[in-house]
Amino acid sequence: MTFPFDLLGHRADFISLTPQEVQRYSRHLIMPEVGMEGQKRLKAASVLLIGAGGLGSPLGLYLAAAGVGRIGLVDFDAVDYSNLQRQVLHDTANVGKPKLTSALERLRAINPEIKYEGYETRLTAANAMEICRNYDLIIDGTDNFATRFSISCRMTTLVPPQLS
């Protein structure tokens, strides 16, 4: 399969899947749109997810389940009871814990084969370049419009593509 642009091909060429990963991703592997080449590209990819709340929670779950090879997560908040009906990464046992801790525990339970990196901080203009520079894709999963606007303005200066 040829792609109109190739951000990961050079790294994907050196990726292999373990027998356990082949079993885990077997449904992807039989899809002509993904196949072995696509799964290797997912494993070669790195994604930074900003926010582990209402939007970031399902995004994180799907990134981990799909087999993205390295996931960075940025969040500074703590789990609250009011979060639980919409922030599916967290549960009652994690109330009071940092969302980052809760989210990383859950993501590792879903897919321990992935490399996870956590940043327990608010993403700001002062730290954005340092945190974001080593990721292929940045996803804004925040649910606060002021924060989203601030991130969007700052991200225009970064090389990695951003989804918001």
N, C-alpha and C positions, 0 to 999 in steps of 0.2 A: 504494500500500500504506500502511495506517495502522499506527502503532505504539502500544502501550499507554502508552508514555512517550517523550518526545522530547528526548534530550540533545544531539543533533547537528544536528537539522534546520535550525536557524537558520544554522549555518556551512556545511552541505552545500549550501544553496541557492546559495551563491556559488562553489562548486567546479566545475571542469570537468576533463575528462580529455583528455589529449593523444592524438593518433592512436596513438602507441606504447603508451600505457596502455590504450586500447581494445583493442588487439591482445593485450597482456599479460594483461588480465583478461577476455578474451572468454568464457571458460567461466563466469565469475561472471555476466557480463552476460546470458547466455541463461537463467540460472536464475531462475524467477519469484520465488523467495525472496530473491534479491539484486538482480539487475537493475541498471540505471543508478543508480537512487536509492540502493540499498544500497551500491554501490561508491563513490559520492560521499560517503556517510556514513563509510565506512572511510577514505577519503582525508582527510576532515575530522577524524578522530579522532586523539587522542594517547594513547599508552599508555606507562606506565613499567614496565619489567620489572626486578625486583630479582633479580639472580643470572644468571650466564652459565655455570652448571654443568650437572649432570645433568637438572634440570627446566627451567631457563631456556633451555638450548640449543635443544631442539625448539620451545619456545614462540616464541623469537626468530625462528627460521626460518619458522614459519608466519605470524607477524605480518607479517614483511617480504614474504613471498610473496603474502599476501592483499592487500597494499597499504595497510596502516594508514599514514596520512600522516606521523606523527611518532612515533618510537620513542625513548624514553629507556632507557638501560641502566646499571644500577648493579652494579659488581663490583670487588673489591679484590685478588683472588687472582691467581696466576700459573698458566699451563698446565703440567701435570706429565704425565709418561708414564702415570701411573695414571688420568688423566682420560679418555684417548683412547677407551676402549672404550664409554663412555657419554655423553660430552659432545661431541655431533656438530658443534658449531660450530667445534671446534678440530682441528688435525691435527699431525702430527709436526714439521713445520717451525716450529710456533709454541711448542714446548716451551720454557719459560723466559720467554716473553713474558707481559705482563699479559693476563689473560683478556679484559679490556675491549678492548684493542687487537686481539686475535685475533678476537673476536666481531664488532666493528664492521667489520673488513676483510671478513669472510665475509658479513655482512648487506649491506654495500654492493655486494658482488659479485653477490648474489642480486637485489637491487632498488636500483639507484642513484637512483631517482626519489624515495625517501623521505628525510625529514630525520631524521638520527640525532643524538642527544645522549648523551655519555658522562659518567659520574661514577665516577672511579676512587677509590672510598672505600667503607668499610663504612657501611651505612645504620644510623644510631643515633637515639636520642631527640633528640639535639642537632641533627642535620641533616635529619631526616625532613621537617619542615614546609617547609623551604626547597627541598628537592629535589622533593617530591611535589606541591606546591601547584598547579602549572600543567599537570597531566595529567588527562584525562578518566577514566582507569581505571588502577589500580595492580595489577600482578600479582606475587604473591610466588612467584618461581621458585627460591627457595633450597632447598638439600637438607640443611640443618642444623636440627634441631628446636629448639635453643635460639634460633637466629636467627629462625626462623619465629615462635616464640612472642613474642619481643621485638617483631618487626615487627607482628604481629597486635595486640598490646596498644596500640602507638603509633598504628596506622592507624585505630583506632576514633574518633580525634579529628579525622580528616581528612574533608573533604567528598567527594573522589572515591571512587567505589566501589572495593572491593578484592576481588580473587580470590585465594584461597589454596588 
